[in-house]
Amino acid sequence: MRIELDQARCEGHGLCEEAAPNLMHLDDDAELIIDVPEVEGDDLAKAQAAVRVCPVAALRLA
């Protein structure tokens, strides 16, 4: 699956980064960077958690 980000919706809360720090991070300007866009296995579970915790629904899995 692929992690997709709606950058316009992202407010930089960082909850997704806490759920999946090996997949994404906030840069110095609090903009989310997806480091590993294609996920499977254990990373898929972490990506699903990141999608769930986003308070503005800026992330999705496709």
C-alpha positions, 0 to 999 in steps of 0.5 A: 500500500502507499501512504498519501498525504494531503499537504494542504490539510496537514497542520503539523501536529506530529501524532503520525510521526509518533505512530510511525517514526520510521516512515515519516517525519516533520521537517524544521518547518513542521511540514510532514515528509513521507520517508517510506511511501510504499509500506507492507508488513509491520510498516503497514500496521504503523502506517495504519496507526498514523492514518488513524491518529491524524486529527485533520485526516491528512493521511490515507492509504491507497 
